[in-house]
Amino acid sequence: MEDNKTIRDKVIGALNRVRPYLQNDGGDIDLIEITDDMTVKVKLTGACHGCPYAMQTLKAGVEQAIIQEVPEIRKVVSA
């Protein structure tokens, strides 16, 4: 199993790939933590915070991008 720093770096890399799409809509995303059970906690900010499509963006966009890059991650949740 990879160490947590490598996993964290990969998660940050995946977030950096989806970040421009969020920023195009006036939003952004922050990594809050990666839990011991491999759950990524993120916070949507800017226009994404409180957007009616935020959960869809989180699950269909962000979660899929992270899991594709880092298969050890089980899920992504909003913090």
Phi and psi in radians as a Rosetta constraint file:
Dihedral C 1 N 2 CA 2 C 2 CIRCULARHARMONIC -1.263 0.35
Dihedral N 2 CA 2 C 2 N 3 CIRCULARHARMONIC 2.681 0.35
Dihedral C 2 N 3 CA 3 C 3 CIRCULARHARMONIC -1.290 0.35
Dihedral N 3 CA 3 C 3 N 4 CIRCULARHARMONIC 2.835 0.35
Dihedral C 3 N 4 CA 4 C 4 CIRCULARHARMONIC -1.094 0.35
Dihedral N 4 CA 4 C 4 N 5 CIRCULARHARMONIC -0.537 0.35
Dihedral C 4 N 5 CA 5 C 5 CIRCULARHARMONIC -1.137 0.35
Dihedral N 5 CA 5 C 5 N 6 CIRCULARHARMONIC -0.752 0.35
Dihedral C 5 N 6 CA 6 C 6 CIRCULARHARMONIC -1.118 0.35
Dihedral N 6 CA 6 C 6 N 7 CIRCULARHARMONIC -0.765 0.35
Dihedral C 6 N 7 CA 7 C 7 CIRCULARHARMONIC -1.091 0.35
Dihedral N 7 CA 7 C 7 N 8 CIRCULARHARMONIC -0.777 0.35
Dihedral C 7 N 8 CA 8 C 8 CIRCULARHARMONIC -1.050 0.35
Dihedral N 8 CA 8 C 8 N 9 CIRCULARHARMONIC -0.771 0.35
Dihedral C 8 N 9 CA 9 C 9 CIRCULARHARMONIC -1.070 0.35
Dihedral N 9 CA 9 C 9 N 10 CIRCULARHARMONIC -0.712 0.35
Dihedral C 9 N 10 CA 10 C 10 CIRCULARHARMONIC -1.162 0.35
Dihedral N 10 CA 10 C 10 N 11 CIRCULARHARMONIC -0.706 0.35
Dihedral C 10 N 11 CA 11 C 11 CIRCULARHARMONIC -1.100 0.35
Dihedral N 11 CA 11 C 11 N 12 CIRCULARHARMONIC -0.774 0.35
Dihedral C 11 N 12 CA 12 C 12 CIRCULARHARMONIC -1.069 0.35
Dihedral N 12 CA 12 C 12 N 13 CIRCULARHARMONIC -0.701 0.35
Dihedral C 12 N 13 CA 13 C 13 CIRCULARHARMONIC -1.062 0.35
Dihedral N 13 CA 13 C 13 N 14 CIRCULARHARMONIC -0.757 0.35
Dihedral C 13 N 14 CA 14 C 14 CIRCULARHARMONIC -1.137 0.35
Dihedral N 14 CA 14 C 14 N 15 CIRCULARHARMONIC -0.724 0.35
Dihedral C 14 N 15 CA 15 C 15 CIRCULARHARMONIC -1.094 0.35
Dihedral N 15 CA 15 C 15 N 16 CIRCULARHARMONIC -0.673 0.35
Dihedral C 15 N 16 CA 16 C 16 CIRCULARHARMONIC -1.155 0.35
Dihedral N 16 CA 16 C 16 N 17 CIRCULARHARMONIC -0.460 0.35
Dihedral C 16 N 17 CA 17 C 17 CIRCULARHARMONIC -1.337 0.35
Dihedral N 17 CA 17 C 17 N 18 CIRCULARHARMONIC -0.536 0.35
Dihedral C 17 N 18 CA 18 C 18 CIRCULARHARMONIC -1.601 0.35
Dihedral N 18 CA 18 C 18 N 19 CIRCULARHARMONIC -0.318 0.35
Dihedral C 18 N 19 CA 19 C 19 CIRCULARHARMONIC -0.948 0.35
Dihedral N 19 CA 19 C 19 N 20 CIRCULARHARMONIC -0.762 0.35
Dihedral C 19 N 20 CA 20 C 20 CIRCULARHARMONIC -1.029 0.35
Dihedral N 20 CA 20 C 20 N 21 CIRCULARHARMONIC -0.583 0.35
Dihedral C 20 N 21 CA 21 C 21 CIRCULARHARMONIC -1.177 0.35
Dihedral N 21 CA 21 C 21 N 22 CIRCULARHARMONIC -0.696 0.35
Dihedral C 21 N 22 CA 22 C 22 CIRCULARHARMONIC -1.194 0.35
Dihedral N 22 CA 22 C 22 N 23 CIRCULARHARMONIC -0.724 0.35
Dihedral C 22 N 23 CA 23 C 23 CIRCULARHARMONIC -1.165 0.35
Dihedral N 23 CA 23 C 23 N 24 CIRCULARHARMONIC -0.532 0.35
Dihedral C 23 N 24 CA 24 C 24 CIRCULARHARMONIC -1.069 0.35
Dihedral N 24 CA 24 C 24 N 25 CIRCULARHARMONIC -0.482 0.35
Dihedral C 24 N 25 CA 25 C 25 CIRCULARHARMONIC -1.719 0.35
Dihedral N 25 CA 25 C 25 N 26 CIRCULARHARMONIC 0.202 0.35
Dihedral C 25 N 26 CA 26 C 26 CIRCULARHARMONIC 1.489 0.35
Dihedral N 26 CA 26 C 26 N 27 CIRCULARHARMONIC 0.254 0.35
Dihedral C 26 N 27 CA 27 C 27 CIRCULARHARMONIC -2.049 0.35
Dihedral N 27 CA 27 C 27 N 28 CIRCULARHARMONIC -3.002 0.35
Dihedral C 27 N 28 CA 28 C 28 CIRCULARHARMONIC -2.890 0.35
Dihedral N 28 CA 28 C 28 N 29 CIRCULARHARMONIC 3.118 0.35
Dihedral C 28 N 29 CA 29 C 29 CIRCULARHARMONIC -2.489 0.35
Dihedral N 29 CA 29 C 29 N 30 CIRCULARHARMONIC 2.459 0.35
Dihedral C 29 N 30 CA 30 C 30 CIRCULARHARMONIC -2.118 0.35
Dihedral N 30 CA 30 C 30 N 31 CIRCULARHARMONIC 2.395 0.35
Dihedral C 30 N 31 CA 31 C 31 CIRCULARHARMONIC -1.406 0.35
Dihedral N 31 CA 31 C 31 N 32 CIRCULARHARMONIC 2.157 0.35
Dihedral C 31 N 32 CA 32 C 32 CIRCULARHARMONIC -1.635 0.35
Dihedral N 32 CA 32 C 32 N 33 CIRCULARHARMONIC -0.931 0.35
Dihedral C 32 N 33 CA 33 C 33 CIRCULARHARMONIC -2.892 0.35
Dihedral N 33 CA 33 C 33 N 34 CIRCULARHARMONIC 2.849 0.35
Dihedral C 33 N 34 CA 34 C 34 CIRCULARHARMONIC -2.061 0.35
Dihedral N 34 CA 34 C 34 N 35 CIRCULARHARMONIC 2.045 0.35
Dihedral C 34 N 35 CA 35 C 35 CIRCULARHARMONIC -1.389 0.35
Dihedral N 35 CA 35 C 35 N 36 CIRCULARHARMONIC 2.951 0.35
Dihedral C 35 N 36 CA 36 C 36 CIRCULARHARMONIC -1.102 0.35
Dihedral N 36 CA 36 C 36 N 37 CIRCULARHARMONIC -0.458 0.35
Dihedral C 36 N 37 CA 37 C 37 CIRCULARHARMONIC -1.594 0.35
Dihedral N 37 CA 37 C 37 N 38 CIRCULARHARMONIC 0.309 0.35
Dihedral C 37 N 38 CA 38 C 38 CIRCULARHARMONIC 1.150 0.35
Dihedral N 38 CA 38 C 38 N 39 CIRCULARHARMONIC 0.667 0.35
Dihedral C 38 N 39 CA 39 C 39 CIRCULARHARMONIC -1.772 0.35
Dihedral N 39 CA 39 C 39 N 40 CIRCULARHARMONIC 2.264 0.35
Dihedral C 39 N 40 CA 40 C 40 CIRCULARHARMONIC -1.651 0.35
Dihedral N 40 CA 40 C 40 N 41 CIRCULARHARMONIC 2.194 0.35
Dihedral C 40 N 41 CA 41 C 41 CIRCULARHARMONIC -1.825 0.35
Dihedral N 41 CA 41 C 41 N 42 CIRCULARHARMONIC 2.191 0.35
Dihedral C 41 N 42 CA 42 C 42 CIRCULARHARMONIC -2.236 0.35
Dihedral N 42 CA 42 C 42 N 43 CIRCULARHARMONIC 2.844 0.35
Dihedral C 42 N 43 CA 43 C 43 CIRCULARHARMONIC -2.208 0.35
Dihedral N 43 CA 43 C 43 N 44 CIRCULARHARMONIC 2.123 0.35
Dihedral C 43 N 44 CA 44 C 44 CIRCULARHARMONIC -1.413 0.35
Dihedral N 44 CA 44 C 44 N 45 CIRCULARHARMONIC 2.358 0.35
Dihedral C 44 N 45 CA 45 C 45 CIRCULARHARMONIC -2.201 0.35
Dihedral N 45 CA 45 C 45 N 46 CIRCULARHARMONIC 3.058 0.35
Dihedral C 45 N 46 CA 46 C 46 CIRCULARHARMONIC 1.105 0.35
Dihedral N 46 CA 46 C 46 N 47 CIRCULARHARMONIC -2.428 0.35
Dihedral C 46 N 47 CA 47 C 47 CIRCULARHARMONIC -1.132 0.35
Dihedral N 47 CA 47 C 47 N 48 CIRCULARHARMONIC -0.397 0.35
Dihedral C 47 N 48 CA 48 C 48 CIRCULARHARMONIC -1.256 0.35
Dihedral N 48 CA 48 C 48 N 49 CIRCULARHARMONIC -0.502 0.35
Dihedral C 48 N 49 CA 49 C 49 CIRCULARHARMONIC -1.204 0.35
Dihedral N 49 CA 49 C 49 N 50 CIRCULARHARMONIC 2.080 0.35
Dihedral C 49 N 50 CA 50 C 50 CIRCULARHARMONIC 1.466 0.35
Dihedral N 50 CA 50 C 50 N 51 CIRCULARHARMONIC 0.011 0.35
Dihedral C 50 N 51 CA 51 C 51 CIRCULARHARMONIC -1.190 0.35
Dihedral N 51 CA 51 C 51 N 52 CIRCULARHARMONIC 2.454 0.35
Dihedral C 51 N 52 CA 52 C 52 CIRCULARHARMONIC -1.060 0.35
Dihedral N 52 CA 52 C 52 N 53 CIRCULARHARMONIC -0.387 0.35
Dihedral C 52 N 53 CA 53 C 53 CIRCULARHARMONIC -1.728 0.35
Dihedral N 53 CA 53 C 53 N 54 CIRCULARHARMONIC 0.170 0.35
Dihedral C 53 N 54 CA 54 C 54 CIRCULARHARMONIC -1.040 0.35
Dihedral N 54 CA 54 C 54 N 55 CIRCULARHARMONIC -0.785 0.35
Dihedral C 54 N 55 CA 55 C 55 CIRCULARHARMONIC -1.168 0.35
Dihedral N 55 CA 55 C 55 N 56 CIRCULARHARMONIC -0.653 0.35
Dihedral C 55 N 56 CA 56 C 56 CIRCULARHARMONIC -1.123 0.35
Dihedral N 56 CA 56 C 56 N 57 CIRCULARHARMONIC -0.777 0.35
Dihedral C 56 N 57 CA 57 C 57 CIRCULARHARMONIC -1.052 0.35
Dihedral N 57 CA 57 C 57 N 58 CIRCULARHARMONIC -0.761 0.35
Dihedral C 57 N 58 CA 58 C 58 CIRCULARHARMONIC -1.094 0.35
Dihedral N 58 CA 58 C 58 N 59 CIRCULARHARMONIC -0.854 0.35
Dihedral C 58 N 59 CA 59 C 59 CIRCULARHARMONIC -1.362 0.35
Dihedral N 59 CA 59 C 59 N 60 CIRCULARHARMONIC -0.849 0.35
Dihedral C 59 N 60 CA 60 C 60 CIRCULARHARMONIC -1.391 0.35
Dihedral N 60 CA 60 C 60 N 61 CIRCULARHARMONIC -0.514 0.35
Dihedral C 60 N 61 CA 61 C 61 CIRCULARHARMONIC -1.784 0.35
Dihedral N 61 CA 61 C 61 N 62 CIRCULARHARMONIC -1.155 0.35
Dihedral C 61 N 62 CA 62 C 62 CIRCULARHARMONIC -1.164 0.35
Dihedral N 62 CA 62 C 62 N 63 CIRCULARHARMONIC -0.880 0.35
Dihedral C 62 N 63 CA 63 C 63 CIRCULARHARMONIC -1.052 0.35
Dihedral N 63 CA 63 C 63 N 64 CIRCULARHARMONIC -0.800 0.35
Dihedral C 63 N 64 CA 64 C 64 CIRCULARHARMONIC -1.092 0.35
Dihedral N 64 CA 64 C 64 N 65 CIRCULARHARMONIC -0.714 0.35
Dihedral C 64 N 65 CA 65 C 65 CIRCULARHARMONIC -1.101 0.35
Dihedral N 65 CA 65 C 65 N 66 CIRCULARHARMONIC -0.742 0.35
Dihedral C 65 N 66 CA 66 C 66 CIRCULARHARMONIC -1.206 0.35
Dihedral N 66 CA 66 C 66 N 67 CIRCULARHARMONIC -0.816 0.35
Dihedral C 66 N 67 CA 67 C 67 CIRCULARHARMONIC -1.141 0.35
Dihedral N 67 CA 67 C 67 N 68 CIRCULARHARMONIC -0.602 0.35
Dihedral C 67 N 68 CA 68 C 68 CIRCULARHARMONIC -1.111 0.35
Dihedral N 68 CA 68 C 68 N 69 CIRCULARHARMONIC -0.702 0.35
Dihedral C 68 N 69 CA 69 C 69 CIRCULARHARMONIC -1.384 0.35
Dihedral N 69 CA 69 C 69 N 70 CIRCULARHARMONIC -0.642 0.35
Dihedral C 69 N 70 CA 70 C 70 CIRCULARHARMONIC -2.291 0.35
Dihedral N 70 CA 70 C 70 N 71 CIRCULARHARMONIC 1.468 0.35
Dihedral C 70 N 71 CA 71 C 71 CIRCULARHARMONIC -1.068 0.35
Dihedral N 71 CA 71 C 71 N 72 CIRCULARHARMONIC -0.287 0.35
Dihedral C 71 N 72 CA 72 C 72 CIRCULARHARMONIC -1.189 0.35
Dihedral N 72 CA 72 C 72 N 73 CIRCULARHARMONIC -0.398 0.35
Dihedral C 72 N 73 CA 73 C 73 CIRCULARHARMONIC -1.246 0.35
Dihedral N 73 CA 73 C 73 N 74 CIRCULARHARMONIC 2.332 0.35
Dihedral C 73 N 74 CA 74 C 74 CIRCULARHARMONIC -1.590 0.35
Dihedral N 74 CA 74 C 74 N 75 CIRCULARHARMONIC -0.698 0.35
Dihedral C 74 N 75 CA 75 C 75 CIRCULARHARMONIC -2.814 0.35
Dihedral N 75 CA 75 C 75 N 76 CIRCULARHARMONIC 2.884 0.35
Dihedral C 75 N 76 CA 76 C 76 CIRCULARHARMONIC -2.157 0.35
Dihedral N 76 CA 76 C 76 N 77 CIRCULARHARMONIC 2.284 0.35
Dihedral C 76 N 77 CA 77 C 77 CIRCULARHARMONIC -2.259 0.35
Dihedral N 77 CA 77 C 77 N 78 CIRCULARHARMONIC 2.748 0.35
Dihedral C 77 N 78 CA 78 C 78 CIRCULARHARMONIC -1.458 0.35
Dihedral N 78 CA 78 C 78 N 79 CIRCULARHARMONIC 2.286 0.35
